Amino acid sequence: MKFPALFLLAALAFTAAAADRVERIRYADFSNWYARDIAESKVIGGKHKTVYEIAPAGKTSGNKPYSNLGGSPWATSNVYARVSGITKASNSVSPAKRGSNTVARLQSKMEEVKVLGVINLDAAVAGTIFLGRIKEPITSTKGPFTNMEMGIPFTRRPKAIQYDFAVTMPAVNTRTRATGLSPKKTLQGRDKAEVYVLLQRRWEDAKGNIYAHRVGTGR
């Protein structure tokens, strides 16, 4: 089964309204990657998987939760999960070479975890990068957004987001829906890669309630 892949070829940057100044997001040239070696549970094969992060170059071994290193504002769909006592790693974002440049390769893939009488799931994982952070380890397949803190403080007034990309897409007009919570389904229609930016005004009141008001969207 083939899945789409998105290659971000160069720096992601904002074009500021004042004098068209281009401001690159930190580590958005994708030339630095931090590699983690994670050992999956023996009951699902005990494989060692390399999980990549967009951060200062380095590597580590051991099943340890990751937190953004070196001031990197980036998080990915790559995760270390421990669900029902079973350790699983997923890597759908990785460095790749396009000519002489190192780029970010975002690939959708199917993750399968099957242990008789304990867990049985197929989940489609979309290769994703975003500004923010992930709370590890992931302990449940339900409510994935509860493990994500999306967004970083931003005080400028951008008029555009600028990036280079290439997409490879299977030449079929069907998609696979697999959430891990229900059986896989084949749906009509082609999948698509997506890039978007959301600007919000966020604030917290005296009682700790958090609010967000959308002020800009690019997609």
Salt bridges, closest charged atoms under 4 A:
ASP20 OD1 - LYS159 NZ 2.56
GLU23 OE1 - ARG21 NH2 3.64
GLU23 OE2 - ARG156 NH2 2.63
ASP29 OD2 - ARG24 NH1 3.95
ASP37 OD2 - HIS48 ND1 2.79
GLU40 OE2 - LYS49 NZ 3.51
GLU40 OE2 - LYS88 NZ 3.23
GLU53 OE2 - ARG36 NH2 2.93
GLU111 OE1 - LYS49 NZ 3.62
GLU111 OE1 - LYS88 NZ 2.72
ASP122 OD1 - LYS114 NZ 3.24
GLU136 OE1 - ARG36 NH1 2.85
GLU149 OE1 - ARG133 NH2 3.08
GLU194 OE2 - ARG219 NH2 2.60
